[in-house]
Amino acid sequence: MQESHLILWGGIFSVIGLTFFIYGKNKKKDLLFYTGVSLFIYPYFISNVLAMILVGMLLVSFPYFYKVFTQK
């Protein structure tokens, strides 16, 4: 059962990564581009569902928090 959850969550975060990737590429925003690439790649290396969800949520929220904390 865990295998199907891994595939599901990996697919969800890969689709989110695809949107980050395309938007970052079109707007020439490197942070979003590389976040999208990392969202594509990381599901291949994590085999625990909870860890996959936590890392995915961290990666998805990273550009927002980076922008908030680096503003002057």
N, CA and C atoms as an extended XYZ file, in Angstrom:
216
Properties=species:S:1:pos:R:3:atomname:S:1:resname:S:1:resid:I:1 pbc="F F F"
N         0.818       -1.195        0.000 N   MET     1
C         0.000        0.000        0.000 CA  MET     1
C         0.863        1.260        0.000 C   MET     1
N         1.999        1.191        0.671 N   GLN     2
C         2.866        2.361        0.736 CA  GLN     2
C         3.423        2.713       -0.645 C   GLN     2
N         3.627        1.724       -1.483 N   GLU     3
C         4.151        1.958       -2.829 CA  GLU     3
C         3.215        2.862       -3.629 C   GLU     3
N         1.912        2.628       -3.526 N   SER     4
C         0.966        3.455       -4.278 CA  SER     4
C         0.933        4.882       -3.747 C   SER     4
N         1.119        5.040       -2.445 N   HIS     5
C         1.163        6.383       -1.873 CA  HIS     5
C         2.422        7.122       -2.318 C   HIS     5
N         3.532        6.407       -2.425 N   LEU     6
C         4.765        7.026       -2.912 CA  LEU     6
C         4.605        7.522       -4.339 C   LEU     6
N         3.967        6.717       -5.171 N   ILE     7
C         3.744        7.109       -6.559 CA  ILE     7
C         2.799        8.307       -6.632 C   ILE     7
N         1.750        8.288       -5.826 N   LEU     8
C         0.791        9.391       -5.812 CA  LEU     8
C         1.450       10.701       -5.396 C   LEU     8
N         2.133       10.701       -4.256 N   TRP     9
C         2.761       11.928       -3.769 CA  TRP     9
C         3.914       12.365       -4.662 C   TRP     9
N         4.647       11.417       -5.193 N   GLY    10
C         5.703       11.775       -6.142 CA  GLY    10
C         5.134       12.444       -7.379 C   GLY    10
N         4.005       11.965       -7.847 N   GLY    11
C         3.345       12.581       -9.001 CA  GLY    11
C         2.824       13.968       -8.696 C   GLY    11
N         2.240       14.133       -7.523 N   ILE    12
C         1.710       15.449       -7.135 CA  ILE    12
C         2.839       16.474       -7.070 C   ILE    12
N         3.916       16.131       -6.389 N   PHE    13
C         5.015       17.091       -6.261 CA  PHE    13
C         5.759       17.280       -7.577 C   PHE    13
N         5.754       16.286       -8.441 N   SER    14
C         6.365       16.466       -9.760 CA  SER    14
C         5.558       17.431      -10.618 C   SER    14
N         4.242       17.372      -10.525 N   VAL    15
C         3.399       18.319      -11.273 CA  VAL    15
C         3.594       19.739      -10.743 C   VAL    15
N         3.677       19.879       -9.435 N   ILE    16
C         3.965       21.197       -8.850 CA  ILE    16
C         5.339       21.672       -9.305 C   ILE    16
N         6.305       20.767       -9.335 N   GLY    17
C         7.637       21.103       -9.816 CA  GLY    17
C         7.635       21.512      -11.280 C   GLY    17
N         6.787       20.882      -12.080 N   LEU    18
C         6.678       21.247      -13.487 CA  LEU    18
C         6.186       22.684      -13.635 C   LEU    18
N         5.214       23.070      -12.823 N   THR    19
C         4.722       24.452      -12.898 CA  THR    19
C         5.799       25.440      -12.449 C   THR    19
N         6.525       25.114      -11.376 N   PHE    20
C         7.627       25.976      -10.938 CA  PHE    20
C         8.678       26.087      -12.041 C   PHE    20
N         9.008       24.959      -12.655 N   PHE    21
C        10.024       24.908      -13.698 CA  PHE    21
C         9.637       25.770      -14.894 C   PHE    21
N         8.433       25.605      -15.385 N   ILE    22
C         7.985       26.360      -16.559 CA  ILE    22
C         7.895       27.849      -16.243 C   ILE    22
N         7.324       28.193      -15.105 N   TYR    23
C         7.203       29.601      -14.734 CA  TYR    23
C         8.580       30.232      -14.536 C   TYR    23
N         9.467       29.529      -13.867 N   GLY    24
C        10.815       30.048      -13.654 CA  GLY    24
C        11.592       30.202      -14.949 C   GLY    24
N        11.382       29.284      -15.870 N   LYS    25
C        12.069       29.365      -17.157 CA  LYS    25
C        11.535       30.533      -17.980 C   LYS    25
N        10.222       30.709      -18.006 N   ASN    26
C         9.633       31.781      -18.803 CA  ASN    26
C         9.934       33.161      -18.233 C   ASN    26
N         9.923       33.299      -16.927 N   LYS    27
C        10.160       34.597      -16.288 CA  LYS    27
C        11.622       34.828      -15.934 C   LYS    27
N        12.471       33.853      -16.245 N   LYS    28
C        13.905       33.913      -15.945 CA  LYS    28
C        14.164       34.154      -14.455 C   LYS    28
N        13.470       33.369      -13.646 N   LYS    29
C        13.651       33.410      -12.192 CA  LYS    29
C        14.334       32.114      -11.774 C   LYS    29
N        15.609       32.232      -11.457 N   ASP    30
C        16.422       31.049      -11.178 CA  ASP    30
C        15.940       30.265       -9.963 C   ASP    30
N        15.495       30.963       -8.928 N   LEU    31
C        15.053       30.270       -7.716 CA  LEU    31
C        13.892       29.325       -8.017 C   LEU    31
N        12.901       29.802       -8.761 N   LEU    32
C        11.766       28.945       -9.097 CA  LEU    32
C        12.170       27.836      -10.064 C   LEU    32
N        13.054       28.146      -10.982 N   PHE    33
C        13.532       27.140      -11.929 CA  PHE    33
C        14.204       25.969      -11.202 C   PHE    33
N        15.137       26.287      -10.307 N   TYR    34
C        15.863       25.224       -9.606 CA  TYR    34
C        15.002       24.529       -8.544 C   TYR    34
N        14.034       25.234       -7.987 N   THR    35
C        13.095       24.575       -7.079 CA  THR    35
C        12.259       23.556       -7.847 C   THR    35
N        11.834       23.918       -9.053 N   GLY    36
C        11.092       22.985       -9.894 CA  GLY    36
C        11.901       21.751      -10.247 C   GLY    36
N        13.159       21.945      -10.574 N   VAL    37
C        14.037       20.808      -10.890 CA  VAL    37
C        14.200       19.905       -9.674 C   VAL    37
N        14.375       20.514       -8.512 N   SER    38
C        14.541       19.696       -7.302 CA  SER    38
C        13.256       18.951       -6.954 C   SER    38
N        12.099       19.548       -7.258 N   LEU    39
C        10.838       18.841       -7.016 CA  LEU    39
C        10.666       17.665       -7.974 C   LEU    39
N        11.259       17.737       -9.155 N   PHE    40
C        11.256       16.588      -10.070 CA  PHE    40
C        12.093       15.444       -9.521 C   PHE    40
N        13.256       15.785       -8.986 N   ILE    41
C        14.284       14.789       -8.688 CA  ILE    41
C        14.115       14.115       -7.333 C   ILE    41
N        13.716       14.846       -6.313 N   TYR    42
C        13.781       14.291       -4.959 CA  TYR    42
C        12.907       13.056       -4.719 C   TYR    42
N        11.758       12.865       -5.389 N   PRO    43
C        10.988       11.636       -5.100 CA  PRO    43
C        11.720       10.334       -5.424 C   PRO    43
N        12.729       10.391       -6.283 N   TYR    44
C        13.481        9.188       -6.619 CA  TYR    44
C        14.389        8.728       -5.481 C   TYR    44
N        14.677        9.609       -4.530 N   PHE    45
C        15.627        9.293       -3.473 CA  PHE    45
C        14.995        9.070       -2.107 C   PHE    45
N        13.707        9.292       -1.979 N   ILE    46
C        13.043        9.155       -0.681 CA  ILE    46
C        12.033        8.012       -0.772 C   ILE    46
N        12.107        7.078        0.172 N   SER    47
C        11.235        5.909        0.122 CA  SER    47
C        10.232        5.864        1.268 C   SER    47
N        10.140        6.925        2.037 N   ASN    48
C         9.178        7.002        3.133 CA  ASN    48
C         8.138        8.064        2.777 C   ASN    48
N         6.858        7.731        2.920 N   VAL    49
C         5.784        8.624        2.512 CA  VAL    49
C         5.802        9.915        3.326 C   VAL    49
N         5.931        9.805        4.623 N   LEU    50
C         5.921       10.989        5.479 CA  LEU    50
C         7.104       11.909        5.162 C   LEU    50
N         8.271       11.331        4.975 N   ALA    51
C         9.445       12.128        4.625 CA  ALA    51
C         9.259       12.791        3.267 C   ALA    51
N         8.643       12.083        2.323 N   MET    52
C         8.415       12.655        1.006 CA  MET    52
C         7.474       13.854        1.083 C   MET    52
N         6.424       13.729        1.880 N   ILE    53
C         5.473       14.836        2.023 CA  ILE    53
C         6.145       16.029        2.694 C   ILE    53
N         6.910       15.782        3.753 N   LEU    54
C         7.566       16.876        4.466 CA  LEU    54
C         8.601       17.588        3.598 C   LEU    54
N         9.417       16.839        2.899 N   VAL    55
C        10.422       17.450        2.029 CA  VAL    55
C         9.740       18.200        0.890 C   VAL    55
N         8.692       17.631        0.337 N   GLY    56
C         7.963       18.303       -0.737 CA  GLY    56
C         7.336       19.604       -0.283 C   GLY    56
N         6.745       19.607        0.900 N   MET    57
C         6.155       20.834        1.418 CA  MET    57
C         7.235       21.870        1.710 C   MET    57
N         8.371       21.424        2.186 N   LEU    58
C         9.484       22.337        2.437 CA  LEU    58
C         9.974       22.962        1.130 C   LEU    58
N        10.132       22.153        0.093 N   LEU    59
C        10.594       22.669       -1.191 CA  LEU    59
C         9.571       23.606       -1.831 C   LEU    59
N         8.295       23.285       -1.715 N   VAL    60
C         7.258       24.135       -2.302 CA  VAL    60
C         7.212       25.489       -1.600 C   VAL    60
N         7.390       25.497       -0.286 N   SER    61
C         7.302       26.748        0.457 CA  SER    61
C         8.615       27.529        0.481 C   SER    61
N         9.714       26.929        0.060 N   PHE    62
C        11.019       27.582        0.122 CA  PHE    62
C        11.069       28.918       -0.630 C   PHE    62
N        10.577       29.019       -1.881 N   PRO    63
C        10.660       30.316       -2.571 CA  PRO    63
C         9.910       31.429       -1.841 C   PRO    63
N         8.788       31.118       -1.243 N   TYR    64
C         8.032       32.129       -0.498 CA  TYR    64
C         8.828       32.635        0.700 C   TYR    64
N         9.329       31.726        1.512 N   PHE    65
C        10.066       32.132        2.701 CA  PHE    65
C        11.392       32.801        2.349 C   PHE    65
N        12.016       32.378        1.269 N   TYR    66
C        13.242       33.039        0.819 CA  TYR    66
C        12.954       34.493        0.468 C   TYR    66
N        11.842       34.714       -0.243 N   LYS    67
C        11.474       36.078       -0.610 CA  LYS    67
C        11.130       36.911        0.604 C   LYS    67
N        10.401       36.348        1.560 N   VAL    68
C         9.997       37.090        2.758 CA  VAL    68
C        11.203       37.470        3.602 C   VAL    68
N        12.112       36.544        3.811 N   PHE    69
C        13.232       36.798        4.716 CA  PHE    69
C        14.387       37.570        4.077 C   PHE    69
N        14.410       37.677        2.750 N   THR    70
C        15.499       38.412        2.123 CA  THR    70
C        15.098       39.810        1.684 C   THR    70
N        13.841       40.184        1.887 N   GLN    71
C        13.429       41.561        1.565 CA  GLN    71
C        14.013       42.529        2.568 C   GLN    71
N        14.286       43.710        2.103 N   LYS    72
C        14.869       44.725        2.987 CA  LYS    72
C        13.805       45.534        3.664 C   LYS    72
